[in-house]
Amino acid sequence: MCRNIRQLHNFEPPATSEEVRAAALQYVRKISGATKPSRANEEAFAQAVQEVAVATQHLLDHLTTSAAPKDREVEAAKARERARTRYATTG
């Protein structure tokens, strides 16, 4: 999975449409191998992003869980700590 695509399910507040679209864009970029499509492929690229975003939102709207929602700030702090540990320089 692409590292830039983040989990969007079970957060409080729920994922925004911008977050869903950003994840869809990253997904389409990854599978197409292009960060910016050629003019010939712009329409197909944009359509794919739209369709993936719709499917993603549909999925998020229909998933259920018994777990308590995660706090975005707490999860972001955990991620920063993991990154700090992973990329810490010894010397």
C-alpha positions as CSV (number, residue, x, y, z in Angstrom):
1,M,0.0,0.0,0.0
2,C,1.2,3.5,-0.7
3,R,2.5,5.1,2.4
4,N,0.8,8.4,1.6
5,I,-2.7,6.8,1.8
6,R,-3.8,7.0,5.4
7,Q,-6.5,5.1,7.2
8,L,-9.8,7.1,7.0
9,H,-12.2,4.8,8.9
10,N,-13.2,5.2,12.5
11,F,-11.9,8.7,13.3
12,E,-13.5,11.5,15.2
13,P,-14.3,13.7,13.4
14,P,-15.0,11.5,10.3
15,A,-12.9,11.9,7.2
16,T,-13.7,14.9,5.1
17,S,-14.5,14.8,1.4
18,E,-11.1,16.5,0.8
19,E,-9.3,13.6,2.6
20,V,-11.2,11.0,0.6
21,R,-10.3,12.8,-2.6
22,A,-6.7,13.1,-1.6
23,A,-6.5,9.4,-0.9
24,A,-8.2,8.6,-4.3
25,L,-5.7,10.8,-6.1
26,Q,-2.8,9.1,-4.4
27,Y,-4.2,5.7,-5.3
28,V,-4.7,6.6,-9.0
29,R,-1.3,8.2,-9.1
30,K,0.3,5.0,-7.7
31,I,-1.5,2.6,-10.0
32,S,-1.1,4.7,-13.1
33,G,2.6,5.5,-12.4
34,A,2.0,9.1,-13.1
35,T,1.8,12.1,-10.7
36,K,0.5,14.3,-13.5
37,P,-1.2,12.7,-16.5
38,S,-0.4,13.7,-20.1
39,R,-3.0,15.9,-21.8
40,A,-4.2,12.8,-23.7
41,N,-4.9,11.0,-20.3
42,E,-6.2,13.9,-18.2
43,E,-9.9,13.1,-18.6
44,A,-9.4,9.4,-17.9
45,F,-7.2,10.3,-14.9
46,A,-9.8,12.7,-13.5
47,Q,-12.6,10.3,-14.0
48,A,-10.7,7.5,-12.2
49,V,-10.0,9.8,-9.2
50,Q,-13.7,10.7,-9.1
51,E,-14.9,7.1,-9.2
52,V,-12.4,5.9,-6.6
53,A,-13.4,8.8,-4.3
54,V,-17.1,7.8,-4.7
55,A,-16.3,4.2,-4.0
56,T,-14.2,5.1,-1.0
57,Q,-16.8,7.4,0.5
58,H,-19.4,4.6,0.0
59,L,-17.2,2.2,1.8
60,L,-16.5,4.5,4.7
61,D,-20.3,5.3,5.0
62,H,-21.1,1.6,5.2
63,L,-18.3,0.2,7.5
64,T,-19.3,-0.6,11.0
65,T,-17.1,-1.2,14.1
66,S,-17.6,-1.7,17.8
67,A,-14.3,0.1,18.5
68,A,-14.3,3.6,19.9
69,P,-13.4,6.2,17.3
70,K,-9.7,7.3,17.2
71,D,-8.7,10.8,18.0
72,R,-6.9,12.4,15.1
73,E,-4.5,14.5,17.2
74,V,-3.5,11.5,19.3
75,E,-2.9,9.3,16.3
76,A,-0.9,12.1,14.6
77,A,1.3,12.5,17.8
78,K,1.9,8.7,17.7
79,A,2.9,8.9,14.1
80,R,5.3,11.8,14.8
81,E,6.9,9.8,17.6
82,R,7.3,6.7,15.4
83,A,8.9,8.9,12.7
84,R,11.2,10.6,15.3
85,T,12.4,7.2,16.6
86,R,12.7,5.7,13.1
87,Y,14.8,8.6,11.7
88,A,16.7,9.5,14.8
89,T,20.4,9.9,14.2
90,T,22.9,8.3,16.5
91,G,26.2,10.0,16.7
